[in-house]
Amino acid sequence: MTNPPTPTASAQDGTYPRPQLMRPNWRELDGQWDFGFGTDPIQTHTSAIFDKSILVPFPPESPASGIGDTGYHLVAWYRRTFSALDLKEAGQREGHDRVLLHFGAVDWAADVWLNDEFLGRHEGGQSPFSFDISDSIATAGSNTLVVRAVDDPHDVSVPRGKQDWKEAPHSIWYHRTTGIWQPVWLEAVPPIRVAELTWETSIPTASVDLELSLNQYPESDTWAKVTLAFDGEVLGEARFHLLERTSQLRLSIGRQRNGQQYEELLWSPEHPRLIDANVTIERSEAILDSVSSYLGLRSVATSHRQFLLNDRPYYMRSVLSQNYWPESHLAAPDAGALRREVELIKELGFNAARVHQKAEDPRFLYWADKLGLLVWGETASAYEFNARAIGALTTEWMELVKRDRSHPSIVAWVPLNESWGVQHISHDTQQQAFSRAISDLTRALDSTRPVISNDGWEHTASDIWTIHDYDTDPDSLATRYGSADTLANLLDGYGTAGRRISITQEDSGQPIMLTEFGGVSYVDGEVEGSWGYSSANDLTEFEMQIRSQLQAVYSSPILAGFCYTQLTDTGQETNGLLWADRTAKLPIERLRRAILGEE
């Protein structure tokens, strides 16, 4: 059997669940599964009742799942079978390959069995995990996979984001997401293989750093070959001896040393150039593994109140995006919806998005990389502060930063938002210490991006001053952000929410961004429970309010960017620029002109 060629990662179609580490063979296990609710989080899988059918990967609360049950459920059971044909489509060659079972995300804890053998447990509702199932696969007939998802709707110590703890959605919280909500898939892999790739680029040194991790220690005479190419042109190539499970390599890109042409390869929203990478593992001239990836040459920094992209001041026009769909909730309706979300944000005139209280599917990040959209990497927050909450958030956050740190589109990290989970940070030294610690932990994992210690207010260790301000009066906004003097007063005092902007941090010239404002609600008729930070009676007033607030923000000489609330109506939050079905409340071009500050 001859393996198909390794795909070109920058030209993928957006369906592959792990876009920066691609192999040619895989088999998606999404589709109809047996399903049932449970009440006992330690119930054995042999006594589970599967009395329903669910369409994976949609959460059972969503209509798309075929269940549509939004009540309180502690346990969700899943079951399906897969065959020898599925394994063959995943690339398995009998006696040659291992087989991995991958889960994109299961909210919140997942226990997995295959053919009555317990494979393991994973905790964390947004991060991926996998199992080597090679030794558990039946040699003949079908294989039965069972998943128990445990997600206590009352547990506020685990990261929940916008998932409501009340049975019905209220205020800014939405229906819960339980169980499987990202792809499940099989992948045949060689016994020794690439486990992780991390890319880091340097514009001044014209180089790319690769951190390559294997699944096990290499035998002697094991080598890695790395090739970087753009539009058919080989930019750099190296072959190096692998002596450890994790190795580092620096590749020089010679053409980048020409200071008159180096910008031709740089990645930006205006020019989202992606460099293809191919990595092969070799021994005795035989190829053991081959994967494709991609990266973007770009730098991110802050200096003199400016956000810098590729060493130049870059004004960030961002939108708050809940990435929540009426029919499928936190799960995207399909892979194409993730591309369309990026396209809509760009069509509206934004160059950045803050995916709010959610770590989005990596396929969304692929389209942000491919089409050119800056993204703030955020996560769901817990609501309680205790040792368990610290551990749960920290563990999942580390997994997410490691998962996403090679995406050129991600330009900032946001581990905490509006003091959620650290509600008493203004005077509690333990909560202050946690905010500083998780910010520094993020920097330890990735030193190339700014970190916002607590987006909105009560900063402890932020590389950007971020402020949330829903004042509906444009004149007040213009005055508050109108001069260095008013800024100094703001940083030394309290914001409009009655929260101090800084609690333990001195101002050292960080950029200032208004990272939540707007929130103008408009509904077409009566909508029960509709909510916004302000409201408009008709579309003329809706457009006027948006324009006037944006004009006030653009008039500020001290702001380095903004994030408008929000992209779409979401549940009872009716303050979107778009309706929940992604159609525009006003013609896209009119909204675009307003967002760009044009007449």
Secondary structure, DSSP 4 states (H G I P E B T S, - for coil): -PPPPPP-GGG--S--SSTTSB-S--EE--EEEEEEEES-TT--GGG----EEEEETS-TTSGGGT----S--SEEEEEEEE-HHHHHHTT--TTT-EEEEEES-EESEEEEEETTEEEEEEE-SSS-EEEE-GGGS-SSS-EEEEEEEE--TT--SS--TTB-SSSS--TT-B----EE-S-EEEEEE-SS-EEEEEEEEETTTTEEEEEEEESSPPPTTEEEEEEEEETTEEEEEEEEE--SSEEEEEEE-GGGG-TTTGGGGB--SSS---EEEEEEEEETTEEEEEEEEEE-B--EEEETTEEEETTEE--EEEEEE---BTTTBTS-SSHHHHHHHHHHHHHTT-SEEEETTS---HHHHHHHHHHT-EEEEE-PPPSS-SHHHHHHHHHHHHHHHHHHTT-TTEEEEES-BTTTT-TTTTT-HHHHHHHHHHHHHHHHH-SSS-B-SSBTS-BSS-SSEEEE-----HHHHHHHTSSHHHHHHHHHSB-TTS-BSBSS----S--EEEEEEE-EE--SS--TT-B-SEE-SSHHHHHHHHHHHHHHHHT-SSEEEEEEE-SB-BTTB---SB-TTS-BSS-HHHHHHHHTT--
